[in-house]
Amino acid sequence: MTTTTDYGDCTLTQSPHVYIKTVVQRFSETNHLFTNGLLKDHVSELETETYNYGGVAFKCLIPTLFLELVYEMDGTLFLITKEWSLYEDDVETYEKLENLKNIFWSQDPKEELNQEILDVVNCCHNGYGCECVDY
């Protein structure tokens, strides 16, 4: 079903591909990964990395939600890939990460876009994470 976005009419061409996987993520600071001096649940293998130019980053294994949306807008196919790491992007608990996954996963292409999918399209279309797949 067609839904009006900030960029025009949008139609999903297939169900969203969404999954949670524990992967390496890098952060510039680690305050959000600790509670009372201990690593939060689901965070492991925290390490410090130093770059040749003197910069520092912190890497760890953390559950991350991956979303891939294929949609058509103005007759052109687009793909948006976006990810949310646990304890970032207003995802404070693993349960919230799973709920977000279920909201994305339950989107039927034959129905109007739910608010979460609509927000992703409005924020990412023609920007970072959006690719034109029609050549």
N, CA, C and O atoms as a GROMACS GRO file, in nm:
protein
  540
    1MET      N    1   0.084  -0.118   0.000
    1MET     CA    2   0.000   0.000   0.000
    1MET      C    3   0.089   0.125   0.000
    1MET      O    4   0.197   0.125   0.059
    2THR      N    5   0.044   0.226  -0.064
    2THR     CA    6   0.120   0.350  -0.076
    2THR      C    7   0.097   0.438   0.046
    2THR      O    8  -0.016   0.457   0.090
    3THR      N    9   0.207   0.493   0.098
    3THR     CA   10   0.202   0.584   0.212
    3THR      C   11   0.274   0.712   0.172
    3THR      O   12   0.379   0.707   0.107
    4THR      N   13   0.221   0.826   0.210
    4THR     CA   14   0.284   0.954   0.181
    4THR      C   15   0.392   0.982   0.284
    4THR      O   16   0.368   0.977   0.404
    5THR      N   17   0.513   1.013   0.235
    5THR     CA   18   0.626   1.046   0.322
    5THR      C   19   0.663   1.192   0.297
    5THR      O   20   0.598   1.262   0.220
    6ASP      N   21   0.769   1.236   0.364
    6ASP     CA   22   0.818   1.373   0.342
    6ASP      C   23   0.873   1.392   0.200
    6ASP      O   24   0.890   1.505   0.154
    7TYR      N   25   0.900   1.280   0.131
    7TYR     CA   26   0.964   1.286  -0.002
    7TYR      C   27   0.871   1.244  -0.115
    7TYR      O   28   0.911   1.249  -0.231
    8GLY      N   29   0.750   1.202  -0.083
    8GLY     CA   30   0.657   1.157  -0.185
    8GLY      C   31   0.591   1.026  -0.143
    8GLY      O   32   0.602   0.983  -0.029
    9ASP      N   33   0.522   0.965  -0.238
    9ASP     CA   34   0.452   0.840  -0.210
    9ASP      C   35   0.550   0.724  -0.209
    9ASP      O   36   0.635   0.712  -0.297
   10CYS      N   37   0.537   0.637  -0.108
   10CYS     CA   38   0.630   0.528  -0.085
   10CYS      C   39   0.552   0.397  -0.072
   10CYS      O   40   0.448   0.392  -0.007
   11THR      N   41   0.604   0.291  -0.136
   11THR     CA   42   0.544   0.158  -0.128
   11THR      C   43   0.654   0.057  -0.098
   11THR      O   44   0.753   0.050  -0.171
   12LEU      N   45   0.636  -0.022   0.009
   12LEU     CA   46   0.731  -0.130   0.035
   12LEU      C   47   0.715  -0.235  -0.072
   12LEU      O   48   0.602  -0.269  -0.109
   13THR      N   49   0.825  -0.288  -0.123
   13THR     CA   50   0.817  -0.391  -0.227
   13THR      C   51   0.829  -0.531  -0.168
   13THR      O   52   0.800  -0.630  -0.235
   14GLN      N   53   0.872  -0.538  -0.042
   14GLN     CA   54   0.882  -0.666   0.027
   14GLN      C   55   0.880  -0.640   0.177
   14GLN      O   56   0.895  -0.526   0.220
   15SER      N   57   0.861  -0.745   0.255
   15SER     CA   58   0.864  -0.729   0.400
   15SER      C   59   1.004  -0.686   0.444
   15SER      O   60   1.103  -0.727   0.383
   16PRO      N   61   1.012  -0.605   0.550
   16PRO     CA   62   1.144  -0.563   0.598
   16PRO      C   63   1.226  -0.683   0.645
   16PRO      O   64   1.172  -0.777   0.703
   17HIS      N   65   1.356  -0.679   0.619
   17HIS     CA   66   1.448  -0.780   0.671
   17HIS      C   67   1.507  -0.722   0.798
   17HIS      O   68   1.575  -0.619   0.794
   18VAL      N   69   1.480  -0.786   0.911
   18VAL     CA   70   1.521  -0.731   1.040
   18VAL      C   71   1.569  -0.844   1.130
   18VAL      O   72   1.507  -0.951   1.136
   19TYR      N   73   1.680  -0.819   1.200
   19TYR     CA   74   1.734  -0.921   1.289
   19TYR      C   75   1.824  -0.855   1.394
   19TYR      O   76   1.872  -0.743   1.375
   20ILE      N   77   1.846  -0.927   1.504
   20ILE     CA   78   1.936  -0.882   1.610
   20ILE      C   79   2.055  -0.977   1.611
   20ILE      O   80   2.039  -1.099   1.608
   21LYS      N   81   2.174  -0.919   1.616
   21LYS     CA   82   2.296  -0.999   1.619
   21LYS      C   83   2.398  -0.928   1.708
   21LYS      O   84   2.408  -0.805   1.706
   22THR      N   85   2.472  -1.003   1.786
   22THR     CA   86   2.578  -0.945   1.867
   22THR      C   87   2.702  -0.928   1.780
   22THR      O   88   2.757  -1.025   1.728
   23VAL      N   89   2.743  -0.802   1.763
   23VAL     CA   90   2.854  -0.768   1.674
   23VAL      C   91   2.948  -0.669   1.743
   23VAL      O   92   2.916  -0.613   1.848
   24VAL      N   93   3.063  -0.649   1.683
   24VAL     CA   94   3.159  -0.549   1.732
   24VAL      C   95   3.108  -0.411   1.694
   24VAL      O   96   3.072  -0.386   1.579
   25GLN      N   97   3.104  -0.322   1.792
   25GLN     CA   98   3.071  -0.182   1.769
   25GLN      C   99   3.181  -0.097   1.831
   25GLN      O  100   3.244  -0.138   1.928
   26ARG      N  101   3.204   0.019   1.775
   26ARG     CA  102   3.305   0.112   1.827
   26ARG      C  103   3.235   0.239   1.874
   26ARG      O  104   3.142   0.289   1.810
   27PHE      N  105   3.283   0.290   1.987
   27PHE     CA  106   3.226   0.410   2.047
   27PHE      C  107   3.338   0.505   2.084
   27PHE      O  108   3.451   0.463   2.111
   28SER      N  109   3.308   0.634   2.086
   28SER     CA  110   3.409   0.732   2.125
   28SER      C  111   3.417   0.748   2.276
   28SER      O  112   3.516   0.800   2.328
   29GLU      N  113   3.315   0.704   2.346
   29GLU     CA  114   3.316   0.706   2.493
   29GLU      C  115   3.234   0.586   2.543
   29GLU      O  116   3.161   0.523   2.466
   30THR      N  117   3.248   0.555   2.671
   30THR     CA  118   3.187   0.431   2.723
   30THR      C  119   3.090   0.451   2.838
   30THR      O  120   3.043   0.353   2.895
   31ASN      N  121   3.058   0.575   2.873
   31ASN     CA  122   2.970   0.599   2.988
   31ASN      C  123   2.839   0.523   2.979
   31ASN      O  124   2.789   0.474   3.080
   32HIS      N  125   2.783   0.512   2.860
   32HIS     CA  126   2.653   0.445   2.843
   32HIS      C  127   2.662   0.294   2.856
   32HIS      O  128   2.559   0.226   2.860
   33LEU      N  129   2.784   0.238   2.863
   33LEU     CA  130   2.802   0.093   2.871
   33LEU      C  131   2.821   0.042   3.014
   33LEU      O  132   2.829  -0.078   3.036
   34PHE      N  133   2.827   0.134   3.112
   34PHE     CA  134   2.854   0.097   3.251
   34PHE      C  135   2.740   0.139   3.342
   34PHE      O  136   2.674   0.240   3.319
   35THR      N  137   2.720   0.059   3.448
   35THR     CA  138   2.632   0.093   3.558
   35THR      C  139   2.708   0.063   3.686
   35THR      O  140   2.750  -0.051   3.708
   36ASN      N  141   2.725   0.163   3.770
   36ASN     CA  142   2.797   0.147   3.897
   36ASN      C  143   2.934   0.083   3.877
   36ASN      O  144   2.977   0.000   3.957
   37GLY      N  145   3.004   0.122   3.771
   37GLY     CA  146   3.138   0.074   3.746
   37GLY      C  147   3.147  -0.064   3.682
   37GLY      O  148   3.258  -0.112   3.655
   38LEU      N  149   3.034  -0.128   3.656
   38LEU     CA  150   3.033  -0.261   3.593
   38LEU      C  151   2.970  -0.253   3.455
   38LEU      O  152   2.878  -0.174   3.431
   39LEU      N  153   3.021  -0.336   3.362
   39LEU     CA  154   2.962  -0.341   3.228
   39LEU      C  155   2.816  -0.383   3.238
   39LEU      O  156   2.780  -0.471   3.316
   40LYS      N  157   2.732  -0.320   3.158
   40LYS     CA  158   2.590  -0.356   3.155
   40LYS      C  159   2.572  -0.494   3.093
   40LYS      O  160   2.661  -0.547   3.026
   41ASP      N  161   2.455  -0.552   3.118
   41ASP     CA  162   2.421  -0.683   3.060
   41ASP      C  163   2.434  -0.678   2.908
   41ASP      O  164   2.409  -0.574   2.846
   42HIS      N  165   2.474  -0.787   2.850
   42HIS     CA  166   2.486  -0.807   2.706
   42HIS      C  167   2.606  -0.736   2.643
   42HIS      O  168   2.623  -0.744   2.521
   43VAL      N  169   2.689  -0.668   2.721
   43VAL     CA  170   2.809  -0.603   2.669
   43VAL      C  171   2.929  -0.687   2.711
   43VAL      O  172   2.942  -0.724   2.827
   44SER      N  173   3.017  -0.718   2.616
   44SER     CA  174   3.135  -0.799   2.650
   44SER      C  175   3.256  -0.757   2.569
   44SER      O  176   3.244  -0.685   2.470
   45GLU      N  177   3.369  -0.804   2.612
   45GLU     CA  178   3.497  -0.786   2.543
   45GLU      C  179   3.528  -0.640   2.510
   45GLU      O  180   3.567  -0.608   2.398
   46LEU      N  181   3.513  -0.554   2.608
   46LEU     CA  182   3.545  -0.412   2.590
   46LEU      C  183   3.696  -0.394   2.581
   46LEU      O  184   3.770  -0.440   2.668
   47GLU      N  185   3.741  -0.328   2.475
   47GLU     CA  186   3.883  -0.301   2.452
   47GLU      C  187   3.901  -0.157   2.406
   47GLU      O  188   3.810  -0.096   2.350
   48THR      N  189   4.019  -0.104   2.431
   48THR     CA  190   4.055   0.030   2.385
   48THR      C  191   4.140   0.016   2.260
   48THR      O  192   4.230  -0.068   2.253
   49GLU      N  193   4.112   0.099   2.161
   49GLU     CA  194   4.191   0.103   2.038
   49GLU      C  195   4.254   0.241   2.026
   49GLU      O  196   4.188   0.342   2.049
   50THR      N  197   4.382   0.245   1.989
   50THR     CA  198   4.450   0.371   1.964
   50THR      C  199   4.486   0.376   1.816
   50THR      O  200   4.543   0.281   1.762
   51TYR      N  201   4.453   0.486   1.754
   51TYR     CA  202   4.479   0.502   1.611
   51TYR      C  203   4.612   0.572   1.588
   51TYR      O  204   4.665   0.639   1.678
   52ASN      N  205   4.667   0.558   1.468
   52ASN     CA  206   4.797   0.618   1.432
   52ASN      C  207   4.800   0.769   1.453
   52ASN      O  208   4.906   0.824   1.485
   53TYR      N  209   4.687   0.835   1.435
   53TYR     CA  210   4.685   0.980   1.450
   53TYR      C  211   4.662   1.022   1.596
   53TYR      O  212   4.649   1.141   1.624
   54GLY      N  213   4.658   0.925   1.688
   54GLY     CA  214   4.645   0.956   1.830
   54GLY      C  215   4.504   0.945   1.885
   54GLY      O  216   4.484   0.960   2.005
   55GLY      N  217   4.406   0.921   1.799
   55GLY     CA  218   4.269   0.907   1.845
   55GLY      C  219   4.247   0.778   1.921
   55GLY      O  220   4.323   0.682   1.905
   56VAL      N  221   4.144   0.776   2.004
   56VAL     CA  222   4.111   0.658   2.084
   56VAL      C  223   3.965   0.622   2.061
   56VAL      O  224   3.879   0.709   2.051
   57ALA      N  225   3.939   0.493   2.052
   57ALA     CA  226   3.802   0.443   2.043
   57ALA      C  227   3.790   0.321   2.134
   57ALA      O  228   3.891   0.263   2.176
   58PHE      N  229   3.669   0.285   2.163
   58PHE     CA  230   3.643   0.168   2.246
   58PHE      C  231   3.556   0.073   2.166
   58PHE      O  232   3.455   0.112   2.108
   59LYS      N  233   3.597  -0.054   2.162
   59LYS     CA  234   3.517  -0.151   2.090
   59LYS      C  235   3.471  -0.258   2.186
   59LYS      O  236   3.538  -0.290   2.284
   60CYS      N  237   3.354  -0.314   2.156
   60CYS     CA  238   3.298  -0.419   2.239
   60CYS      C  239   3.200  -0.500   2.155
   60CYS      O  240   3.161  -0.459   2.045
   61LEU      N  241   3.161  -0.613   2.208
   61LEU     CA  242   3.053  -0.691   2.148
   61LEU      C  243   2.923  -0.647   2.213
   61LEU      O  244   2.913  -0.642   2.335
   62ILE      N  245   2.825  -0.616   2.131
   62ILE     CA  246   2.697  -0.566   2.183
   62ILE      C  247   2.584  -0.603   2.087
   62ILE      O  248   2.605  -0.598   1.965
   63PRO      N  249   2.466  -0.640   2.137
   63PRO     CA  250   2.354  -0.670   2.049
   63PRO      C  251   2.315  -0.548   1.966
   63PRO      O  252   2.306  -0.436   2.017
   64THR      N  253   2.293  -0.573   1.838
   64THR     CA  254   2.261  -0.465   1.745
   64THR      C  255   2.145  -0.511   1.657
   64THR      O  256   2.143  -0.623   1.607
   65LEU      N  257   2.050  -0.422   1.638
   65LEU     CA  258   1.935  -0.448   1.551
   65LEU      C  259   1.968  -0.396   1.412
   65LEU      O  260   2.009  -0.281   1.396
   66PHE      N  261   1.950  -0.481   1.311
   66PHE     CA  262   1.974  -0.444   1.172
   66PHE      C  263   1.841  -0.443   1.097
   66PHE      O  264   1.760  -0.535   1.112
   67LEU      N  265   1.819  -0.340   1.017
   67LEU     CA  266   1.696  -0.326   0.938
   67LEU      C  267   1.734  -0.299   0.794
   67LEU      O  268   1.819  -0.214   0.766
   68GLU      N  269   1.670  -0.371   0.702
   68GLU     CA  270   1.686  -0.346   0.558
   68GLU      C  271   1.547  -0.328   0.498
   68GLU      O  272   1.463  -0.418   0.507
   69LEU      N  273   1.523  -0.214   0.439
   69LEU     CA  274   1.395  -0.180   0.376
   69LEU      C  275   1.414  -0.161   0.227
   69LEU      O  276   1.501  -0.085   0.184
   70VAL      N  277   1.334  -0.231   0.148
   70VAL     CA  278   1.333  -0.209   0.004
   70VAL      C  279   1.197  -0.148  -0.028
   70VAL      O  280   1.093  -0.204   0.004
   71TYR      N  281   1.200  -0.032  -0.092
   71TYR     CA  282   1.076   0.039  -0.122
   71TYR      C  283   1.088   0.112  -0.255
   71TYR      O  284   1.197   0.133  -0.308
   72GLU      N  285   0.972   0.149  -0.306
   72GLU     CA  286   0.965   0.222  -0.432
   72GLU      C  287   0.911   0.360  -0.406
   72GLU      O  288   0.812   0.378  -0.334
   73MET      N  289   0.977   0.459  -0.466
   73MET     CA  290   0.930   0.596  -0.456
   73MET      C  291   0.946   0.661  -0.593
   73MET      O  292   1.056   0.661  -0.649
   74ASP      N  293   0.840   0.714  -0.647
   74ASP     CA  294   0.840   0.776  -0.779
   74ASP      C  295   0.894   0.682  -0.887
   74ASP      O  296   0.966   0.724  -0.978
   75GLY      N  297   0.857   0.554  -0.876
   75GLY     CA  298   0.896   0.455  -0.975
   75GLY      C  299   1.040   0.406  -0.964
   75GLY      O  300   1.086   0.332  -1.051
   76THR      N  301   1.111   0.445  -0.858
   76THR     CA  302   1.250   0.405  -0.840
   76THR      C  303   1.263   0.323  -0.712
   76THR      O  304   1.204   0.357  -0.609
   77LEU      N  305   1.340   0.213  -0.720
   77LEU     CA  306   1.362   0.129  -0.602
   77LEU      C  307   1.477   0.183  -0.518
   77LEU      O  308   1.579   0.227  -0.571
   78PHE      N  309   1.458   0.180  -0.386
   78PHE     CA  310   1.559   0.223  -0.291
   78PHE      C  311   1.576   0.117  -0.184
   78PHE      O  312   1.484   0.039  -0.157
   79LEU      N  313   1.694   0.115  -0.123
   79LEU     CA  314   1.724   0.027  -0.011
   79LEU      C  315   1.778   0.113   0.102
   79LEU      O  316   1.872   0.190   0.083
   80ILE      N  317   1.718   0.099   0.220
   80ILE     CA  318   1.770   0.164   0.340
   80ILE      C  319   1.822   0.056   0.432
   80ILE      O  320   1.752  -0.042   0.461
   81THR      N  321   1.946   0.073   0.479
   81THR     CA  322   2.002  -0.014   0.582
   81THR      C  323   2.031   0.074   0.703
   81THR      O  324   2.096   0.178   0.692
   82LYS      N  325   1.983   0.030   0.817
   82LYS     CA  326   1.999   0.108   0.940
   82LYS      C  327   2.021   0.011   1.055
   82LYS      O  328   1.975  -0.102   1.051
   83GLU      N  329   2.092   0.057   1.157
   83GLU     CA  330   2.116  -0.028   1.274
   83GLU      C  331   2.101   0.053   1.402
   83GLU      O  332   2.122   0.174   1.405
   84TRP      N  333   2.063  -0.018   1.507
   84TRP     CA  334   2.049   0.038   1.641
   84TRP      C  335   2.126  -0.051   1.737
   84TRP      O  336   2.101  -0.172   1.743
   85SER      N  337   2.220   0.006   1.812
   85SER     CA  338   2.294  -0.068   1.913
   85SER      C  339   2.223  -0.056   2.047
   85SER      O  340   2.163   0.047   2.078
   86LEU      N  341   2.230  -0.162   2.123
   86LEU     CA  342   2.175  -0.160   2.258
   86LEU      C  343   2.244  -0.050   2.339
   86LEU      O  344   2.365  -0.032   2.328
   87TYR      N  345   2.168   0.021   2.418
   87TYR     CA  346   2.213   0.131   2.504
   87TYR      C  347   2.247   0.257   2.426
   87TYR      O  348   2.303   0.351   2.483
   88GLU      N  349   2.215   0.262   2.299
   88GLU     CA  350   2.229   0.384   2.220
   88GLU      C  351   2.097   0.409   2.148
   88GLU      O  352   2.010   0.322   2.146
   89ASP      N  353   2.080   0.526   2.091
   89ASP     CA  354   1.962   0.558   2.011
   89ASP      C  355   1.832   0.534   2.088
   89ASP      O  356   1.735   0.485   2.032
   90ASP      N  357   1.831   0.569   2.216
   90ASP     CA  358   1.712   0.554   2.302
   90ASP      C  359   1.667   0.410   2.318
   90ASP      O  360   1.549   0.384   2.344
   91VAL      N  361   1.758   0.316   2.304
   91VAL     CA  362   1.727   0.174   2.327
   91VAL      C  363   1.799   0.134   2.456
   91VAL      O  364   1.914   0.090   2.453
   92GLU      N  365   1.729   0.150   2.569
   92GLU     CA  366   1.791   0.132   2.700
   92GLU      C  367   1.792  -0.012   2.747
   92GLU      O  368   1.871  -0.046   2.836
   93THR      N  369   1.708  -0.099   2.690
   93THR     CA  370   1.700  -0.238   2.736
   93THR      C  371   1.696  -0.332   2.616
   93THR      O  372   1.659  -0.294   2.506
   94TYR      N  373   1.736  -0.456   2.642
   94TYR     CA  374   1.731  -0.557   2.537
   94TYR      C  375   1.586  -0.582   2.494
   94TYR      O  376   1.559  -0.607   2.377
   95GLU      N  377   1.494  -0.575   2.590
   95GLU     CA  378   1.352  -0.594   2.560
   95GLU      C  379   1.302  -0.488   2.463
   95GLU      O  380   1.224  -0.516   2.373
   96LYS      N  381   1.349  -0.364   2.481
   96LYS     CA  382   1.310  -0.256   2.390
   96LYS      C  383   1.366  -0.281   2.250
   96LYS      O  384   1.300  -0.253   2.150
   97LEU      N  385   1.488  -0.335   2.243
   97LEU     CA  386   1.547  -0.371   2.114
   97LEU      C  387   1.464  -0.479   2.045
   97LEU      O  388   1.439  -0.471   1.925
   98GLU      N  389   1.421  -0.580   2.121
   98GLU     CA  390   1.337  -0.686   2.065
   98GLU      C  391   1.200  -0.634   2.023
   98GLU      O  392   1.147  -0.675   1.920
   99ASN      N  393   1.142  -0.544   2.102
   99ASN     CA  394   1.012  -0.485   2.066
   99ASN      C  395   1.023  -0.406   1.936
   99ASN      O  396   0.934  -0.413   1.851
  100LEU      N  397   1.131  -0.330   1.921
  100LEU     CA  398   1.152  -0.256   1.798
  100LEU      C  399   1.165  -0.351   1.679
  100LEU      O  400   1.110  -0.326   1.572
  101LYS      N  401   1.238  -0.460   1.699
  101LYS     CA  402   1.251  -0.562   1.595
  101LYS      C  403   1.114  -0.616   1.555
  101LYS      O  404   1.084  -0.630   1.437
  102ASN      N  405   1.030  -0.646   1.654
  102ASN     CA  406   0.898  -0.701   1.626
  102ASN      C  407   0.808  -0.600   1.553
  102ASN      O  408   0.728  -0.639   1.468
  103ILE      N  409   0.822  -0.473   1.586
  103ILE     CA  410   0.744  -0.370   1.517
  103ILE      C  411   0.784  -0.364   1.370
  103ILE      O  412   0.698  -0.361   1.282
  104PHE      N  413   0.914  -0.364   1.342
  104PHE     CA  414   0.962  -0.361   1.204
  104PHE      C  415   0.924  -0.489   1.130
  104PHE      O  416   0.878  -0.485   1.016
  105TRP      N  417   0.943  -0.602   1.195
  105TRP     CA  418   0.919  -0.732   1.134
  105TRP      C  419   0.772  -0.751   1.098
  105TRP      O  420   0.740  -0.818   1.000
  106SER      N  421   0.682  -0.694   1.177
  106SER     CA  422   0.539  -0.715   1.155
  106SER      C  423   0.481  -0.629   1.043
  106SER      O  424   0.364  -0.643   1.009
  107GLN      N  425   0.562  -0.539   0.985
  107GLN     CA  426   0.512  -0.453   0.878
  107GLN      C  427   0.479  -0.536   0.754
  107GLN      O  428   0.566  -0.603   0.699
  108ASP      N  429   0.355  -0.530   0.712
  108ASP     CA  430   0.310  -0.599   0.590
  108ASP      C  431   0.318  -0.501   0.474
  108ASP      O  432   0.265  -0.390   0.484
  109PRO      N  433   0.384  -0.539   0.364
  109PRO     CA  434   0.395  -0.446   0.250
  109PRO      C  435   0.260  -0.405   0.192
  109PRO      O  436   0.250  -0.302   0.126
  110LYS      N  437   0.157  -0.484   0.217
  110LYS     CA  438   0.024  -0.452   0.164
  110LYS      C  439  -0.050  -0.350   0.249
  110LYS      O  440  -0.156  -0.302   0.211
  111GLU      N  441   0.007  -0.315   0.366
  111GLU     CA  442  -0.056  -0.220   0.456
  111GLU      C  443   0.017  -0.086   0.454
  111GLU      O  444   0.131  -0.077   0.408
  112GLU      N  445  -0.051   0.017   0.502
  112GLU     CA  446   0.013   0.147   0.516
  112GLU      C  447   0.131   0.134   0.612
  112GLU      O  448   0.126   0.056   0.706
  113LEU      N  449   0.237   0.211   0.588
  113LEU     CA  450   0.356   0.204   0.672
  113LEU      C  451   0.325   0.240   0.816
  113LEU      O  452   0.255   0.338   0.842
  114ASN      N  453   0.378   0.159   0.912
  114ASN     CA  454   0.360   0.196   1.052
  114ASN      C  455   0.451   0.316   1.082
  114ASN      O  456   0.539   0.349   1.003
  115GLN      N  457   0.429   0.379   1.195
  115GLN     CA  458   0.499   0.504   1.226
  115GLN      C  459   0.651   0.485   1.232
  115GLN      O  460   0.725   0.574   1.190
  116GLU      N  461   0.698   0.372   1.285
  116GLU     CA  462   0.841   0.350   1.297
  116GLU      C  463   0.909   0.338   1.160
  116GLU      O  464   1.015   0.396   1.138
  117ILE      N  465   0.846   0.264   1.067
  117ILE     CA  466   0.901   0.252   0.931
  117ILE      C  467   0.895   0.388   0.861
  117ILE      O  468   0.989   0.428   0.793
  118LEU      N  469   0.785   0.458   0.877
  118LEU     CA  470   0.770   0.590   0.818
  118LEU      C  471   0.879   0.684   0.869
  118LEU      O  472   0.935   0.762   0.792
  119ASP      N  473   0.909   0.678   0.999
  119ASP     CA  474   1.015   0.762   1.055
  119ASP      C  475   1.150   0.730   0.993
  119ASP      O  476   1.229   0.820   0.967
  120VAL      N  477   1.178   0.601   0.970
  120VAL     CA  478   1.306   0.560   0.909
  120VAL      C  479   1.315   0.615   0.766
  120VAL      O  480   1.418   0.669   0.728
  121VAL      N  481   1.208   0.600   0.689
  121VAL     CA  482   1.210   0.650   0.551
  121VAL      C  483   1.228   0.802   0.550
  121VAL      O  484   1.308   0.855   0.473
  122ASN      N  485   1.153   0.872   0.636
  122ASN     CA  486   1.163   1.018   0.640
  122ASN      C  487   1.302   1.065   0.682
  122ASN      O  488   1.348   1.169   0.636
  123CYS      N  489   1.368   0.990   0.770
  123CYS     CA  490   1.499   1.036   0.817
  123CYS      C  491   1.613   0.991   0.725
  123CYS      O  492   1.716   1.058   0.720
  124CYS      N  493   1.597   0.881   0.652
  124CYS     CA  494   1.711   0.825   0.578
  124CYS      C  495   1.700   0.836   0.426
  124CYS      O  496   1.802   0.822   0.358
  125HIS      N  497   1.582   0.860   0.371
  125HIS     CA  498   1.569   0.863   0.225
  125HIS      C  499   1.663   0.969   0.167
  125HIS      O  500   1.667   1.083   0.213
  126ASN      N  501   1.739   0.928   0.064
  126ASN     CA  502   1.837   1.014  -0.004
  126ASN      C  503   1.948   1.062   0.089
  126ASN      O  504   2.010   1.165   0.063
  127GLY      N  505   1.973   0.989   0.196
  127GLY     CA  506   2.079   1.027   0.289
  127GLY      C  507   2.164   0.907   0.325
  127GLY      O  508   2.169   0.809   0.251
  128TYR      N  509   2.230   0.916   0.438
  128TYR     CA  510   2.318   0.810   0.485
  128TYR      C  511   2.238   0.681   0.506
  128TYR      O  512   2.136   0.681   0.574
  129GLY      N  513   2.283   0.570   0.446
  129GLY     CA  514   2.217   0.442   0.461
  129GLY      C  515   2.114   0.414   0.354
  129GLY      O  516   2.052   0.307   0.354
  130CYS      N  517   2.092   0.508   0.260
  130CYS     CA  518   1.995   0.490   0.153
  130CYS      C  519   2.068   0.473   0.020
  130CYS      O  520   2.157   0.551  -0.015
  131GLU      N  521   2.029   0.369  -0.052
  131GLU     CA  522   2.090   0.344  -0.183
  131GLU      C  523   1.981   0.330  -0.288
  131GLU      O  524   1.877   0.270  -0.263
  132CYS      N  525   2.005   0.385  -0.405
  132CYS     CA  526   1.918   0.363  -0.519
  132CYS      C  527   1.957   0.229  -0.580
  132CYS      O  528   2.073   0.209  -0.614
  133VAL      N  529   1.862   0.137  -0.593
  133VAL     CA  530   1.894   0.005  -0.648
  133VAL      C  531   1.847  -0.010  -0.792
  133VAL      O  532   1.865  -0.116  -0.851
  134ASP      N  533   1.787   0.092  -0.848
  134ASP     CA  534   1.752   0.094  -0.989
  134ASP      C  535   1.861   0.168  -1.065
  134ASP      O  536   1.894   0.282  -1.032
  135TYR      N  537   1.917   0.103  -1.165
  135TYR     CA  538   2.022   0.167  -1.243
  135TYR      C  539   1.981   0.173  -1.388
  135TYR      O  540   2.057   0.224  -1.472
   0.00000   0.00000   0.00000
